[in-house]
Amino acid sequence: MTQGTADGAARADDPPAGNTDLPLAGSAAGVVGGGTMGSGIVHVLLAAGAEVVLVESDEAALDRATGLVRASLDGAEQRGKLTEPIADLLARLTATTDRARLATASLVVEAVPELLDLKRQLLADLERIADPAAVLASNTSSLSLAAIGSGLEHPERLVGMHFFNPVPAQKLVEVIRAERTSDETLAAARHVAESLGKQVVVVRDSPGFATSRLGLALGLEAIRMVEDGVASPEDIDTAMVLGYRHPMGPLRLGDLVGLDVRLGIAEYLATQLGPRFEPPALLRRMVDEGKLGRKSGQGFYTWD
């Protein structure tokens, strides 16, 4: 793995091309934001053979991001999911705080927090840096793609690529087409996702798209049921797992996603789609108390 400094100077030579038998061998991709989602996207791109540039805001964030990538790859290796040694995968990773290193990427994915202004400003900056032919993708789970791309000179280059957590294990990528997304951009996003071994669904740019909108509706109603004393979180989740064959219940899933994230999406969808997405008082209270789910150790469940 090479690592760039804030002034763009590389800490090691550029990575080699890698295994030419892999789907994206020789392709160059960039990921901006190395949190849970961004690090997972880096993982799957590396495993598919791409050379990846990971960009973070500062050195501390960069260290955390590369640590998440390593941990994700270590877990995959222990489960026998990797076809290459980890050292070979990391040799294709350039970690840097310098966005200019994204200039050679054919795909750049932003995976920063769900804040509209942050994403809008970032995409406008990436458009100036990236190759004019590069696809710009947002990993937003609910925000308007048109609003995110409102500062772009060429919004036809922008597409939504909504990955799911944990990215290496989840098979779905929701590809979002805004009104001005070009056919070529949409086809490129689909090709990349399928090359990563993902199943693609294509949806129109609308609040919450398909997955967040439906998933949140179920999650909010489950929270209201706890609030009303209908059943315990465990029994509600068990009912959905055994009765409807969901892989996990909506309350456990909310803990994994983060109740603060759920609250933010609910507040946004309530402004766009009306009061049916108004967050329950219980959800607001738990977030105010710092009970965010797995990330804080306590949500509807207690987490080690």
C-alpha angles and dihedrals in degrees: 000000000000121000127202127211126229091268092053098253110143120236092210140009119291113275122264123252095260132204109354092200092071122097098247098030110156094012119127120219135173130210122192112200122034104206125119094303099035094049090049091052090050089051095055093043091052092046089053092055102259125141104236133202112201115197126195133174099247142357095267092053089045091055091050091048096050089047090055091049092050092047091049092050091046090054092049091050092051089053092049093246099128125086094192134047113267090240090061091050093049090048086069093053123094112189115195147148091221113097090195087077087073092070094100097045119114090201128032119188121194114210102171124134120296096267114130098211092047093052094043093051092044094051091049089053093046091052089059093048104039127081110274089242095050121114115236113211132187122207091205114149098201116354122111110269090206090056092047090052096042092107095052124108089207108033089168086080093061124093134162118243106182109191122188131231123285088031098195092054103036113088099201132090116180107211112202122204118202120203091263099039107122125234089242093053092048092049092049092051091049091049093051093047092048090047087058089057094254131140111236129216118184119213136176119252104269134135110294091355110226105305104041092043095053096036093050093048089057093043095050092049090050089053090050089052090055089046091052093046094243093139142330120276089249094053094045090052093045090052092055094044096049100027099043101019094240110164089233136359124265095249095051088046090052090054090052094048092044124257090235089057090049090050093050093050092046092052091050094047091047089059091049104035105024141249096323086082095046106133115249116249089242091060092050091048094050092050091047088053092051094249096141101152127249094354091061098032094245134068126116083329134036112246129199 
